[in-house]
Amino acid sequence: MENLRLADTKARKGKTKQYGVKLHDQNREKNIETLHEMLINKTYKTSPYTTFLIYEPKEREVFKLPYFPDRITHHAIMNVLEPQ
């Protein structure tokens, strides 16, 4: 749980105005508990990607995962692999 809370803090850095972060904040502790249970029970699956185009500095397609649970999970894994 401590790692997931730290991961949430790192994932939200500079993104507190984004819709996904605001939505997560409505039930922050419950969401972290749910993610913890998903990881323990091995029921976690990566969410579908959202895609969009950007045109600067050149045109490219960007693939984005939702903040909860995927970005938090990513940061939790990185906390273990590369502790700071």
C-alpha positions as CSV (number, residue, x, y, z in Angstrom):
1,M,0.0,0.0,0.0
2,E,2.8,2.4,0.8
3,N,4.4,1.8,-2.6
4,L,1.0,2.5,-4.3
5,R,0.5,5.8,-2.3
6,L,4.0,6.9,-3.3
7,A,3.3,5.9,-6.9
8,D,0.1,7.9,-6.9
9,T,2.0,11.0,-5.6
10,K,4.7,10.6,-8.3
11,A,2.1,10.0,-11.1
12,R,0.1,13.1,-10.2
13,K,3.1,15.4,-10.2
14,G,2.3,18.3,-12.5
15,K,-1.0,16.7,-13.6
16,T,-3.4,17.8,-10.8
17,K,-5.7,19.7,-13.2
18,Q,-6.2,16.8,-15.5
19,Y,-9.7,15.2,-15.6
20,G,-8.4,11.7,-14.8
21,V,-6.5,12.9,-11.7
22,K,-9.5,14.9,-10.5
23,L,-11.8,11.9,-11.0
24,H,-9.4,9.7,-9.1
25,D,-9.2,12.2,-6.2
26,Q,-12.9,11.9,-5.5
27,N,-12.2,8.4,-4.1
28,R,-8.4,8.4,-3.8
29,E,-7.9,6.0,-0.9
30,K,-10.6,3.6,-2.1
31,N,-9.1,3.5,-5.6
32,I,-5.7,2.7,-4.2
33,E,-7.2,-0.1,-2.1
34,T,-9.0,-1.5,-5.1
35,L,-5.8,-1.4,-7.2
36,H,-4.0,-3.2,-4.3
37,E,-6.6,-5.9,-4.3
38,M,-6.4,-6.3,-8.1
39,L,-2.6,-6.7,-7.9
40,I,-2.8,-9.2,-5.0
41,N,-5.6,-11.2,-6.7
42,K,-3.8,-11.0,-10.1
43,T,-6.9,-9.6,-11.7
44,Y,-5.2,-6.3,-12.9
45,K,-5.3,-5.9,-16.7
46,T,-4.0,-2.9,-18.7
47,S,-6.8,-0.6,-19.8
48,P,-7.4,0.2,-23.5
49,Y,-5.3,2.9,-24.9
50,T,-6.7,6.2,-26.1
51,T,-5.0,7.6,-29.3
52,F,-4.8,11.1,-30.6
53,L,-2.7,13.1,-33.1
54,I,-0.3,15.9,-32.3
55,Y,1.1,18.1,-35.0
56,E,4.0,20.0,-33.4
57,P,6.9,19.6,-33.8
58,K,5.9,17.0,-36.3
59,E,2.7,14.9,-36.9
60,R,2.6,11.7,-34.8
61,E,0.1,9.5,-33.1
62,V,0.1,9.4,-29.2
63,F,-1.1,6.4,-27.2
64,K,-2.3,7.2,-23.7
65,L,-3.4,5.1,-20.8
66,P,-5.8,6.3,-18.1
67,Y,-4.4,7.8,-14.9
68,F,-6.1,5.2,-12.7
69,P,-5.1,2.4,-12.5
70,D,-2.4,2.2,-15.2
71,R,-0.2,5.2,-14.6
72,I,-0.2,4.5,-10.8
73,T,0.8,0.9,-11.5
74,H,3.6,2.0,-13.9
75,H,5.0,4.3,-11.2
76,A,4.7,1.5,-8.5
77,I,6.7,-0.9,-10.7
78,M,9.3,1.8,-11.4
79,N,9.6,2.4,-7.6
80,V,10.7,-1.2,-7.2
81,L,13.0,-1.4,-10.2
82,E,14.7,2.0,-9.8
83,P,14.3,3.2,-6.2
84,Q,15.4,6.8,-5.6
